């Protein structure tokens, strides 16, 4: 007896039965392998689908019908429904009868309070962890259910709508809320936001996009746990220059001892008070008006421990307008500075850089709301050279128009005194073709390299190189230009 006969195997020369092979293939293809997966894996797969599609899986089998009703994430968007959005949500919410809810999100253009409120209440009762509400309609004022402010499970709360009014009950208590985002909402009074923050015992991240009619005079943000804070105007309000008008009755007050990241874009606050932020590491400040020079100086004093600082808007102009000159400040920790500027500001730069003894990266950007061309200002090399420029400044990024003696004088001054410079990025403000840039490498060596497609205009390219006294220019492979 051969080995193939003994063990029931076929020899290589034997011929297989094609009917048996076909039958086996059909049997394998008919096996529902997905349904045999554990519930936890199936629920994870469903989490990537819209709630409407998740609910539709209930028709597949009895197991799927029971499975989707315990699905922990709800994402309702009325754009997914041609009609009957409210009815569909009511049906799905009614059929979901087991387990807690991890995430509950609703986005709709129009809504009625009588429909939305029960959905939110049920989500809170089901121990929801993330609540995300986005209502485009402003025809009706909507107040969150009271049990929202007493949720012990809510970790993330996101609200976006001018139709939502924040009214905080006296018994508010949210012990686990860590992330709070308020976009264009309104507040009952000046104390509403302060009361909301005070009831969040572990709040770490706060984002506020303000509406011009949010009904708040003084926005007070005091928190002993907050680590990240962003305060911006909401929607397209900020983009319209007519809206960037200071309002004396509006104020912003920030006090947060463990704050690490701060991003403020303010166009209408009459006063800005920032204090007790000794842990701050990264700060972005774009403010178009300060009521007094003293207010500006206090802001800088609060930022003295930061490592990354970005200043834009009217900040540079306010520095230029300091009647008593620049105060004596020291930013020993700061290594990265980004600065947007207006006309006439460049001659002040060397004196301003004296604040930053350990600066390594300097980015001088154009302010998109103000011109960067200093046509009426001349550059005279100052008597001083900032310590950072001599000892530690490695990278400079700067926007130039190529038409100003002031900007080119400043650039040559930096190249002359930048003993440890490794690269200088020069961005051309050529608005007709979009910004282009070049990069000078090997500063201080006999030969350096100008990289990149600076401007599409060769005439302009040659003009800039001539005005910077760059002697020999040779085009090499890959668009590189050697400057000797």
Order of alpha helices (4+ residues) and beta strands (2+ residues): alpha-alpha-alpha-alpha-alpha-beta-alpha-beta-alpha-beta-beta-beta-beta-beta-beta-alpha-beta-beta-beta-beta-beta-beta-beta-alpha-beta-alpha-beta-alpha-beta-alpha-beta-alpha-beta-beta-beta-alpha-beta-beta
